[in-house]
Amino acid sequence: MVINPTYLAQRTRTSVNWNDAKRRVIHSYRDWLRSAPEIQTMYSLNMPVSRLRTKMRQEFERHRYVSQLKTVDVLLMHSHMEFQETLNFWKQLTHVLKYFRAEEDPNARLPTSFMNGFLEGRN
């Protein structure tokens, strides 16, 4: 496999207005959704494509109500960096699976204090 670091490379830019930002967000979201089957195959994920797409949707929905244009531009830049790193196979399986960590054990609870966590053997 030939590594091409400029594959999917984009120049960093700022949005002119909210319509431009909305168009860029939708474009990024569609890129992620279209690449879900390829990501599943590349990383040999043991989950259906629909679950990947649901997680992608949740990540975009998490920032739905951002009200500053410059913040949206930074989030878009980070989204594209993650997209490029994922599709260029610059990540390892654990980097991809970290997004699903909270869903693995819904009954897991955090310790109430430092000492309780220490005694349970957690960090």
Phi, psi and omega in degrees: 000126180274130179269123178240098185295343180269000177296127182070011181289142177225152174279143178287133179214164178254155179281142180286317179207186184292327178295319177295317179297318180297318179297318180293322179295315180297320178297316179295317180298316179294322177300316179298313183296320180293332183271358183303314178298323179293320178296318179299318180289314183299316185265005180050050182286140184265045181214155181289159179298327181298325178290322176299314181294325177296318179294321177298317178299318179297321179294322177287321180294333180299331182249023186298322187258029174291131188248006179245131184297321180293327177293320177298319179297319179294318178297322176295320179297315179295322178298316181290324177297316178298318180298313180295317180295324181290312183284337175276001179062039177271355179258160173259170183302322181295329178292325179284320183286347180297335179288341182256005185298318182293334182277345185295313184231092182291343180272354180291136180234153178277149178295151182284334179215172179297317184294320177298318178296321179295316182289332177280350179088023178258161175275000000 
